Amino acid sequence: MNAHTSRRVAVTGLGMVSPFGGDASDFFARMMRGESAVRWYRHPLTRSRLEQPAVFCPAFDPERAVGRQISSVTDRFSQLGVAAAFCAWDDAGLPRDLAACDAHGVSWGTGIGGTLTIEKGYTEVYELGKNRASPLSVAMAMNNAAASHIAISLGLGGACLSYSVACASSAVSIGEAFRRIQCGDASLVIAGGSEAPLASSVMRAWEAMRMVAECDERTAPRACRPFQAGRTGLVLAEGGAALVLEEWGHACERGARIYCELAGFGQSCDHKHLVRPDAAGQVRAVDAAMREAGLQASDVGYVNAHGAGTREGDAIEISALTAVFGEHAGELAVSSTKSMHGHALGAAGAIEALITVLALARGEIPPTANLEQVAVECEGVRHVMGAGLRHTNLRAALSNSFAFGGSNAVLAFRLAT
């Protein structure tokens, strides 16, 4: 790590597509008010009845957001990704006609890629009896499609990489972009992730695992209740988010606005079980991120928790945090914003990193919506409940992403100094 410390990494642009639209500032304001985007979702394509709580983006118009040339040849996960990248690029004050440069690249994450395209192909061929699937199917479904379209659209000539690490995918994509800038392989990387998982096959698969929150149409907005006594599960979501990361000197030279510094990235593998998390593995990832960022327990004011709302996962994450933060744990503000924007699988880490950056930049911490009675097994930290809170001395924050396969990724951000 010492070889990397001379190259600091600035966050200079934020962009997203969310159920509340594409304005990251408005999205954050709604998070601060504890507004839930969870709705009762009736799947439009399946012949059998399929209804679940879910988070979707009903106002998203792909042709308007990314143009007809892109929208006509892409899966929805790519459309969400390109739109989020465009927003981040513009937010960073970068021109769309920037000359191609090998030092500018893409780092993108998705857990399942173009599942909607794959499902549509199977439906057309095996249920509707068409002779063949669309000749665009492979190009639309491949996991690196979003990253490639971002690079092509913005003229980014550096490395264009995609990461698929289940629910840690976009956190890893941001962390690996951080590494590329640290070691001098890039001066600017647009990093993030996108996911469009509301395919009937995906929804039924999660339902079969009994991990989807139990609710009905009336109670759907309160379905996801991380850390709550009696919580019943997660809520699937679509969306995308992007961060523009720049080498510090590069950002300063062009007069960029700097939200904060990405100062540390920790990874680990539980090496215990494919779907059951392990506190010791999470502790190693949190420790690594904090150590690289030069943070002590008392320096960290906020953790945007992975907190998906599952019985076992929430409790294990809190046990990991209390192990790391010790006596400071009781003062550590913790919330899970998945309670409001749902679990976007491979895009979740990017969405939550964006929220963490804005929390740090504004000194405001969003709550865990729907949290009224903290479960006994989730006690030990300062849960943010109800509406968000103002933090007068927020200097550093973490964003946690813990995935099936035992992959853990933690991003450490601190205020620019």
Secondary structure, 3 states (H helix, E strand, C coil): CHHHCCCCEEEEEEEEEECCECCHHHHHHHHHCCCCCCEEEECCCCCCCCEEEEECCCCCCHHHHHCHHHHCCCCHHHHHHHHHHHHHHHHCCCCCCCCCECCEEEEEECCCCCHHHHHHHHHHHHHCCCCCCCCCHHHHHCCCHHHHHHHHHHCECCCEEEECCHHHHHHHHHHHHHHHHHCCCCCEEEEEEEECCCCHHHHHHHHHCCCECCCCCCCHHHCCCCCECCCCCECEECEEEEEEEEEHHHHHHCCCCCCEEEEEEEEEECCCCCCCCCHHHHHHHHHHHHHHHCCCHHHCCEEECCCCCCHHHHHHHHHHHHHHHHHHHHHCEEECCHHHHCECHHHHHHHHHHHHHHHHHHCEECCECCCCCECHHHCCCEECECCCEECCCCCEEEEEEECCCCEEEEEEEECCC
